[in-house]
Amino acid sequence: MFSIGDMVRFEIEVDDGLTERHYATVDQYRKRDGNCYRSKPANPFAAFLEPEHTHRRVLPMARLTPAVDDFEVINDRSVINKDAGSWTDYYYKCLRCASFTYRAADVMAIHKQSNLRIRLCDECWKPYELALLGHQALTYQRLSKNTILELRAAPELITGPVDTSAYGKSEADTYREWADAFPWLVPGPAGELYAQWKEQRSACTAA
């Protein structure tokens, strides 16, 4: 059972069959009829949620998943700064206060599905940062809705011809650039075709 204040994830099916992941905190417990319990229940039926970026809603407990399952939180500085280069003095600065204090990042959170990440100092780190990171991934999904639907309907679009002109870009090139930037959003069949296309291109280049 979730406690009051716990962050949870719930999914919503939207138009065109797409599924959105939302993150919220448990604000209250509710009965099956939607009313509040007079005392702390042993097995509450539903939770009244306060999403960080959407309107409040009541959902059955069975539809809720611990938000922490979607994220990885790392405190090891050797891992946090693994890819830092000379342009950052070989360590990452806190994203929230870097321009003022140049504090080193003490915590890195990774959204597992999208691999989006954020690095913060201990002072700036708050649990709701996970919800903000999850919402960032959701924003990319919403902005990519048309592309996702197009590739669902016609996966072969991603394997179209390459524009070899100096300044041009084919429609297929645009799809491939998007897939490289947002691999977690690529529909399964289109992703498989794109993987095969890249293998064939590599083989031709090697030959």
Disulfide bonds with the S-S distance in Angstrom:
none
